[in-house]
Every structure is written in structure tokens, then in C-alpha cells.
Amino acid sequence: MAIERVREYFRTYKMEERILEFAVSSATVELAAQAVGVEGKRIAKTLSFWVGEKPILIVAAGDAKIDNAKYKAKFHAKAKMIGHDEVEAVIGHGVGGVCPFGIKEGIDVYLDISMRRFETVFPACGSSNSAIELNMQELETYANSLEWIDVCKDWQEEK
């Protein structure tokens, strides 16, 4: 199971006890927010895309949406999500539990700046009923992210 791979991954950092498992589904932003007890925007959703033949992950705030123009400017390609039926084979986690931890080799991970407005966020842990609370430095470290990027829209706070 993918959650066991994530648990093993966090065990190397002595953090496996921080993984939250729920009796209910956390497979969507809304369900995860209910399970954790926070606003949906604090759920760190992990989106999987193809850039040519290479899979990438983008972790973004729960209320953020991919901005196609920003994505294309960053990756020089049109945003093409990995199909539901391919995600588990390509990434190592199934839809509803995709996260940047314990993934297959060779997958670049990016963090969207939409999450920086929060002290902590809750990404999944490989299953459709799990999460872990991480601050931004922890997320950056444990996701093995390449960089913070700005490829999302609809999340900016009103001024």
C-alpha cells in the first residue's frame, strides 16, 4: 500500500507518528478539510502532470487552480494532467492519495506559492484517508521540491 511507503519514508525522519489516518475519506479537498477540521484552502493538493514524457507533481493550496498561461510560461508546455488510470503506475500513489512523499524515482516536485500564506498545510500521505500537518520548511524539505513556483490562480486574498 502507498501509505505504507509514505510511512516508511517518514520513518527515516522519525516523523511517521505525525501521519493522520481517518475513518472517513479524505480523497478530495472538501473531504480532507472535513476530516482534518480546517478550511479547504489549507489542504495541500498534489496535482500530477506530463511535461512531454516526464511526470511532474505540483503541490498547491486547496483553493488554487492551475493558471494555464502561467503553467505554459513556466514549463513551455500546455498543462496536461496524468490520466486517472495512469496516476498510480506513474507516480506510485492512486488518485485521492497522491502526495510528494515516497514517490517513484525521477519525478520533479514543485511547490506553488499559493500555500505560503499559511503557517501549516495538510498534504495527503499516499491513501484516500490520510494527511500530515507540515509547515512550509518541512514541506519543502520532505517533498524534495525543486523550487517554489507561481502557476496557480483564484487563491489570492482580497486586499
N, C-alpha and C positions, 0 to 999 in steps of 0.2 A: 504493500500500500504506500501511496505517495506520502501520507502523513508520517509514516514510519521513517521514510527517507529524510523528511524535514526534521523529525525528532532527533535522528542520528546526527544530522548536520548541526543542529543547535547544541547537541550533547558535547561536541568538540569545544564549544564556548561555555559549557556549564550553564546553559540557559534553557534546556529542554523543559524545565518545570514552569517556565513562563508561557508555554503554549496553552491556549484556552481551547477546550473542546466543549461543544454544546450538544444538548439533547435535541435541538432543533436545527434546521438547515440554516446555513449562512452563505448559501451559494450565490446570492445577489447582494448588491449594495444595501437594499432595503432590509432584506432578511438578516444580513450581518449586523446592521445597525441595531435592529431589534434584539438580536442575540447578545450583543455586547452591551447595549444600553447607551449608545451615543448617537449623535446626528450622523446621517448618511455620508455627509461630506468628509468625515473623519475615517471612513473606511478607505484603505489604500487598495484600489483595484489594480490588478495586473493584467494588462492587455497584450496579446501576442500578435505580432505582425511578421510578414515576409518583406524583406528588403532584397529584392532579387530572389536568390535561392537561400539567403541567410535568414534564420529566425531571430527576432529580437523581442525583448519584453520592455514595455513602458509601464511604470507604476505611477498612478495618478490619483488625485483625490476623488472621492466618490461622486462629487457633483460636477466633475470636469468631463468635457467631451473633446475628442480629438478634433483639432482645427486642421482641415486638410491642407490649407495653404502653408501653415507653419510646419506641418509634417513634411510636406514636399520640399520646402526650403531647407529643412534640416537634413533629410535623408536622400534628397534628389530622386525620389520615387513617390508614386502615388501610394497612399495608405491602403494596404491590402492585409486584412486580418487573416490569421491562420484559421482554417475551417474547423468547426466544432468537432468533426470526426477525425481531424488530424492532430489536434492540440496535445493530447496525452502522449501520442507516439513521438511528436517533435520536441515538446517541452519537458515531459516527464510527469506532468500533473494534468488531471482532467478539468474540463470546464466546471467552474464553481469552486475550485480549489487552487487555481493557478496562482503561483507566487514566485518570487525570485530566489527562493531558498531550496537547495537540494535539487537543482535543475540539471538537465543534461549538459555536457561539455559544449563549449563553443557558442553559447547563446549570450549575446551582449544585453546588458540590463541598463536601462536609463530611468532616471527619476524625474518626474515632471515637477516644476516649481509650484504647481497648484497645492502641493502638500506642505510647503514651507510656512504657511500661515498658522500651522498647528504645532503645539508642543509635542504631541504624540499622535500616531495613526495606528490603524489596525489592519495589516495585511493578512491574507489567508495563510494557512500552513499546509497546503497540499491536499486538503479534503474539503468537502462542502459543508463541514460543521466545525471549522477551526479558525483561530486567529491568534495573533500575538501583538501585544502593545509595544511599540518601539518609538523612541524619539528620532529626530532626523539624523543625528550622527550614527545611531545604531542601525537605522535603515540603510544609510549609505554604506556602512561597513559590512553588514551581514548580507546585503543584496549584491555585494561585489559590483556595485554600479560603476559605469564608466564616467558618467557625468550627470549633472542636473541640466535639464533641457526645458524649453518653453514651447510645447506643441499642443497645448490644450486651450479651450475657450469655455465660456459660460460659468466660470468659477469665481471670477473676481468679485470681491466685496464691493458693495456700493459705497461711494465716498460721500 
